[in-house]
């Protein structure tokens, strides 16, 4: 990714080489990762506590591995998406220089100086590997072409699977429904639509996270065209799709991705409507 990101071979995660150093509330940090284009790609998110902690080496003074490729890393604290088990309004953070973690209040977009931290955006589900394709491990670090002389099912990036009903994205290892539902639904209906759905003779489908939906956006496609990679294998009616990622301004909201802008914002789960694009594999977290 033009040396703007770093692949960790231990976890398969892809990290921004330069963390976002502004100290901001949790909601702003989450938006910073979910909605911005880094290294030419959407699909970034805040890390979970165990993911961020995987970078820590407590035997060293600065708690980061020797020979690290990262730049402009401060001592922290850095936000994670891991809440306190007893109070969901307290989020875990890690201060790297000192190797300790603490809990900070999760103001949605407040200005409390004691509840701000930095954002270190990450991409990919932990260990996002193809077990039966060791030459392609890991997946989320690659940028592959989807255009193959009109053969949408056999490009470097996409392969049609499950009898042609699903599409494997080799960049991420996720399997997408090739023909997402055109019906507009509230969030609960969209969630349940994927949960009970059978595609290609298989269950185990779910709503994707905002980061996963962002991973198939191609920001280089000019509006008003649907911003999917040229040569993609999908039949898409509509541009706005629900994610499983809870809103940061309210738990009654969820993020959606608009493939015509591209844009990642919140909608009310109850009073708003969008489409469901079901996915299989990868992370089952809503973060």
C-alpha positions in Angstrom: 0.0 0.0 0.0 2.7 2.5 -1.1 4.5 1.9 2.3 1.6 3.7 4.1 0.7 0.5 6.0 2.4 -2.3 7.7 1.6 -6.0 7.7 2.2 -7.9 10.9 3.0 -11.5 10.0 2.2 -12.7 13.5 -1.4 -11.7 13.3 -2.3 -11.0 9.7 -3.4 -7.5 10.7 -2.5 -4.4 8.6 -1.7 -1.3 10.6 -1.4 2.3 9.5 2.3 3.1 9.5 1.6 6.5 11.0 -1.0 6.4 13.7 -3.5 9.3 13.8 -2.0 11.3 16.6 -4.8 13.7 17.5 -6.2 13.0 21.0 -10.0 12.9 20.5 -13.2 11.4 22.1 -14.0 7.7 21.3 -16.7 8.6 18.7 -14.4 10.9 16.7 -11.6 8.3 16.8 -14.0 5.6 15.5 -15.2 7.8 12.7 -11.6 8.7 11.8 -10.9 5.1 11.1 -14.3 4.0 9.6 -14.9 6.9 7.3 -11.5 7.9 5.9 -9.4 6.7 3.0 -5.9 5.6 3.9 -3.4 4.1 1.4 -6.1 4.3 -1.2 -8.6 2.1 0.7 -11.5 2.3 3.0 -12.2 -0.6 5.4 -10.2 0.6 8.4 -11.3 0.4 12.0 -10.2 0.9 15.6 -8.5 -2.2 17.0 -9.7 -4.4 19.8 -7.7 -4.5 23.0 -6.0 -7.8 22.2 -5.1 -6.6 18.7 -3.5 -3.4 19.9 -1.8 -5.3 22.7 -0.3 -7.6 20.1 2.1 -4.8 19.2 3.4 -4.4 22.8 6.8 -5.8 23.8 7.0 -5.2 27.6 10.7 -6.2 27.7 11.6 -2.9 25.9 11.5 0.7 27.3 9.1 2.0 24.7 7.1 -1.3 24.6 7.3 -1.6 20.8 9.3 -4.3 19.0 12.9 -3.5 18.0 13.2 -2.7 14.3 9.6 -1.5 14.1 8.5 0.1 10.8 6.1 2.5 12.4 6.6 6.3 12.4 5.5 9.1 14.8 4.2 6.8 17.5 3.4 8.6 20.7 3.1 7.1 24.2 -0.6 7.0 23.9 -3.2 6.4 25.2 -4.8 4.8 22.2 -8.5 3.8 21.9 -9.6 0.3 21.5 -13.1 -1.1 20.8 -13.1 -3.3 24.0 -15.5 -2.0 26.7 -15.4 -2.6 30.4 -17.4 -5.7 31.1 -19.5 -4.1 33.6 -19.9 -0.6 32.1 -20.1 -0.2 28.3 -19.5 3.5 28.6 -15.9 2.8 29.7 -13.5 1.8 26.9 -10.1 0.2 27.3 -7.1 2.1 26.1 -3.4 1.3 25.9 -0.5 3.7 26.7 2.4 2.2 24.8 5.3 3.9 26.5 4.8 2.2 29.8 2.9 -0.8 28.5 -0.2 -0.3 30.6 -3.8 -0.1 29.8 -6.5 2.0 31.5 -10.2 2.7 31.0 -11.5 6.0 29.8 -15.1 7.2 29.6 -16.7 6.8 26.2 -18.2 10.2 25.6 -19.9 10.0 22.2 -18.4 13.3 20.9 -17.7 15.2 24.1 -14.8 17.5 24.9 -13.8 16.1 28.3 -10.0 16.5 28.3 -9.7 13.4 30.5 -11.5 11.1 28.1 -9.6 11.6 24.9 -7.0 9.3 23.2 -5.4 8.7 19.8 -6.5 6.4 17.0 -4.3 3.7 15.5 -6.4 2.3 12.6 -6.1 -1.3 11.6 -7.4 -3.3 8.7 -8.4 -7.0 8.4 -9.8 -9.6 10.8 -7.2 -11.2 13.0 -5.6 -14.1 11.3 -7.5 -13.6 8.0 -6.0 -16.5 6.2 -7.0 -19.1 3.6 -6.3 -22.4 5.2 -6.2 -24.3 1.9 -4.3 -21.6 0.0 -1.1 -21.0 2.0 0.5 -19.2 -1.0 -2.2 -16.4 -0.6 -1.7 -15.8 3.2 -2.5 -13.3 4.6 -5.2 -11.6 2.5 -5.8 -8.0 3.7 -2.5 -6.6 2.6 -3.0 -7.1 -1.1 -4.6 -4.9 -3.7 -5.8 -7.1 -6.6 -7.4 -6.2 -10.0 -11.0 -7.3 -10.5 -11.1 -6.7 -14.2 -10.4 -9.7 -16.4 -11.5 -9.0 -19.9 -15.2 -9.3 -19.0 -14.8 -12.6 -17.0 -16.2 -11.3 -13.7 -16.0 -14.7 -12.0 -12.3 -15.3 -12.6 -10.2 -12.2 -11.9 -7.2 -11.9 -9.7 -9.4 -10.5 -7.0 -12.8 -12.2 -7.3 -13.8 -15.9 -7.7 -17.4 -17.1 -8.0 -18.1 -19.8 -5.4 -21.0 -21.8 -3.9 -22.4 -22.6 -7.4 -21.9 -19.0 -8.6 -24.1 -17.5 -5.9 -21.3 -16.2 -3.8 -18.1 -14.3 -4.6 -14.8 -14.8 -2.8 -12.8 -11.6 -2.4 -9.1 -12.7 -2.4 -8.1 -9.4 -0.9 -9.9 -10.1 2.4 -11.0 -13.7 2.3 -14.6 -12.7 2.7 -17.4 -14.4 0.7 -20.1 -12.0 -0.5 -23.6 -12.6 -1.8 -23.3 -11.8 -5.5 -26.9 -10.5 -5.7 -27.7 -8.6 -2.5 -31.3 -8.0 -1.7 -32.8 -4.8 -3.2 -35.4 -4.5 -0.4 -35.2 -1.6 1.9 -35.3 -2.7 5.5 -34.9 -1.4 9.0 -31.7 -2.6 10.8 -33.3 -5.5 12.7 -34.9 -6.8 9.5 -31.6 -6.6 7.6 -29.8 -8.3 10.5 -32.3 -11.2 10.5 -32.4 -11.4 6.7 -28.7 -12.4 6.7 -28.9 -14.5 9.8 -31.6 -16.9 8.4 -30.5 -16.5 4.7 -29.4 -19.6 2.7 -27.1 -18.7 -0.2 -25.4 -21.3 -2.4 -26.8 -24.0 -0.1 -25.0 -22.5 2.9 -26.1 -20.7 6.1 -23.7 -18.8 8.3 -24.3 -15.4 6.7 -24.3 -12.1 8.6 -24.4 -8.3 8.1 -20.8 -7.1 7.5 -19.1 -4.6 9.7 -18.6 -1.1 8.4 -14.9 -1.9 7.8 -15.8 -5.0 5.8 -18.3 -3.1 3.6 -15.7 -0.4 3.1 -13.2 -3.0 1.9 -15.1 -3.5 -1.4 -15.5 0.2 -2.1 -13.3 1.5 -4.8 -12.9 5.3 -4.2 -11.3 5.8 -7.7 -14.7 5.1 -9.4 -16.2 8.5 -10.3 -19.7 9.4 -8.9 -22.5 8.8 -9.6 -21.4 5.3 -10.6 -21.6 2.6 -7.9 -18.1 2.6 -6.4 -17.3 -1.1 -6.8 -14.0 -2.3 -8.4 -14.3 -2.4 -12.2 -15.0 -5.9 -13.4 -16.7 -6.9 -10.1 -19.1 -9.9 -10.2 -22.0 -8.4 -8.3 -25.5 -7.4 -9.3 -26.3 -4.4 -7.0 -29.6 -2.5 -6.9 -29.2 0.5 -4.7 -26.2 2.1 -3.0 -26.9 2.3 0.7 -26.3 -0.8 2.9 -26.5 -1.5 6.6 -23.5 -2.6 8.6 -23.4 -4.4 11.9 -21.3 -1.6 13.5 -23.1 0.2 16.3 -23.3 4.0 16.0 -21.0 6.0 18.1 -23.5 8.8 18.8 -26.2 6.3 20.0 -26.6 2.6 20.4 -29.9 3.0 18.7 -28.0 3.8 15.5 -25.9 1.7 13.2 -23.4 2.7 10.4 -24.3 2.4 6.8 -22.1 2.6 3.7 -23.2 4.5 0.7 -21.5 3.2 -2.5 -22.2 6.3 -4.5 -20.3 8.9 -2.5 -18.6 6.9 -0.7 -19.8 7.7 2.8 -20.0 6.0 6.1 -22.5 7.6 8.6 -25.1 6.6 11.1 -28.8 5.8 10.7 -31.5 5.0 13.2 -31.9 1.3 13.4 -35.7 1.7 13.8 -36.8 4.7 11.7 -34.3 4.4 8.8 -34.0 2.0 6.0 -31.2 0.6 3.9 -30.4 -2.7 2.2 -28.7 -5.9 3.5 -25.6 -7.2 1.8 -24.8 -10.5 3.4 -21.3 -11.8 3.9 -19.7 -15.0 5.2 -16.5 -15.6 7.0 -14.0 -13.2 8.7 -14.8 -11.2 11.8 -18.1 -11.7 13.6 -17.6 -8.6 15.7 -19.8 -5.5 15.2 -16.8 -3.2 15.6 
